[in-house]
Amino acid sequence: MGRVVTLVKTENDQDKVYGMAYEIHSNNMEKTFENLHFREKCGYSLKEVTFYPHNDLECKPISCICYYANEDNSYYSPSDDLSLISAQIYKSIGPSGTNKDYLYNLCNALRILLKNVNENCNNEEITRQESHLFLLETLVKQLETNSAI
């Protein structure tokens, strides 16, 4: 079983989630959701959320559908032990590829996204904003380096 990055509910109204929204053409809707439901199986729910595009001159919020984790499913694993999480990510492969590649791609995309949201944001600030995620990236890369020796 692999490990994924997932959205979890927060009580803090000031928390933000940065990401991308994709418009799906109506002709592709059924097949797209069929694929997503297969990929995001095992304890995820759909929720309608408001998305605020940062590069839209009018900044009109749009309604989106998002997958989020349910704490009551058997696959939910809220462990805070980063060494265990990084080891699980390092060795796991899912239908879409390796978990470590997913993590690396997510971190790279997040760096670009955060840099675009705030052009004054330096790498230290970006790392601070998502310290948990970037620390996992560092630990998984260390495992990769150590296994190559």
C-alpha atoms as one frame of an Amber mdcrd trajectory, in Angstrom:
protein
   0.000   0.000   0.000   1.299   3.456  -0.894   1.104   6.846   0.666  -0.446
   9.885  -0.938  -0.674  13.551  -0.182  -4.261  14.388   0.581  -6.369  17.268
   1.738  -7.689  17.091   5.274 -10.196  19.284   7.013  -8.919  22.261   9.007
 -10.577  24.385  11.645  -8.459  27.421  10.716 -10.282  29.723   8.279  -6.948
  31.318   7.336  -5.445  28.061   5.994  -4.961  27.944   2.243  -4.447  25.153
  -0.231  -2.585  26.020  -3.403  -3.225  23.989  -6.494  -4.544  23.804  -9.994
  -8.079  23.626 -11.299  -8.859  21.935 -14.585 -11.913  22.447 -16.722 -13.230
  19.201 -18.145 -15.146  19.407 -21.403 -18.610  17.885 -21.142 -17.705  15.294
 -23.819 -14.922  13.976 -21.541 -16.714  14.241 -18.206 -17.860  10.617 -17.847
 -14.520   9.022 -18.813 -12.519  11.527 -16.742 -14.531  10.849 -13.591 -14.400
   7.102 -14.228 -10.587   7.322 -14.250 -10.464   9.637 -11.228 -12.834   7.449
  -9.206 -10.574   4.458  -9.914  -7.434   6.367  -8.960  -8.902   8.048  -5.869
 -10.635   4.965  -4.481 -10.414   3.655  -0.948 -11.860   6.269   1.295 -12.006
   9.534  -0.598 -15.086  11.680  -0.875 -15.988  14.396  -3.325 -16.666  17.875
  -2.080 -17.608  21.017  -3.912 -15.155  23.791  -3.054 -14.625  27.392  -4.100
 -11.442  27.971  -6.072  -9.861  31.430  -6.317  -7.652  31.730  -9.419  -4.611
  33.847  -8.596  -3.863  34.890 -12.157  -7.390  35.801 -13.225  -7.564  39.586
 -13.547 -11.141  39.558 -12.308 -10.386  36.956  -9.600 -13.814  35.424 -10.010
 -14.156  32.418  -7.723 -15.251  29.223  -9.446 -16.916  26.109  -8.118 -14.787
  22.947  -8.308 -15.029  19.351  -7.210 -12.213  18.081  -5.006 -11.296  14.714
  -3.505 -10.515  14.677   0.204  -9.630  11.982   2.724 -12.044  10.439   5.172
 -10.531   9.631   8.543 -12.908   6.725   9.046 -11.590   4.516   6.238  -9.182
   1.637   6.765  -6.445   3.193   4.575  -6.293   6.527   6.401  -2.922   6.806
   8.126  -2.321  10.050  10.012   1.147   9.037  11.262   3.461  11.940  12.085
   6.596   9.794  11.932   8.368  11.228   8.896  10.895   8.393   8.730   8.062
   5.851   8.393   6.180   8.011   5.891   9.279   8.623   3.755  10.141   4.895
   3.726   6.608   4.063   2.621   6.713   6.691  -0.138  10.154   5.494  -1.272
   9.096   1.882  -1.819   5.480   2.258  -2.992   4.120   2.123  -6.517   0.509
   2.780  -7.497  -1.537   2.710 -10.713  -0.088   6.075 -11.757   3.558   5.302
 -11.001   5.941   5.488  -8.069   4.954   7.435  -4.986   8.400   9.076  -4.874
   7.972  10.458  -8.414   4.544  11.744  -7.417   6.115  13.464  -4.391   8.952
  14.984  -6.457   6.552  16.246  -9.123   4.226  17.675  -6.479   7.084  19.517
  -4.744   8.372  20.950  -8.033   4.886  22.066  -9.096   4.285  23.617  -5.687
   7.555  25.570  -5.853   6.532  27.002  -9.222   2.992  27.734  -8.079   4.051
  29.460  -4.853   6.674  31.477  -6.728   3.991  32.606  -9.220   1.530  33.490
  -6.461   4.076  35.707  -4.747   6.960  36.828  -6.943   8.730  38.183  -3.838
   8.657  34.720  -2.286  12.139  33.188  -2.036  12.978  29.504  -1.756  13.297
  29.685   2.046   9.793  31.134   2.341   8.381  28.497   0.000  10.071  25.751
   2.016   8.715  27.205   5.266   5.157  27.329   3.899   5.223  23.643   3.025
   7.912  22.388   5.401   6.269  18.987   5.985   6.106  18.203   2.277   9.615
  19.421   1.466  11.109  17.583   4.434   9.519  14.395   3.132  11.082  15.101
  -0.255  14.513  15.458   1.375  14.109  12.231   3.354  12.973  10.229   0.319
  15.913  11.558  -1.730  18.252  10.506   1.096  16.793   6.997   0.973  17.318
   6.975  -2.774  20.936   8.105  -2.393  21.655   5.594   0.370  20.231   2.685
  -1.629  22.442   3.562  -4.602  25.589   3.190  -2.470
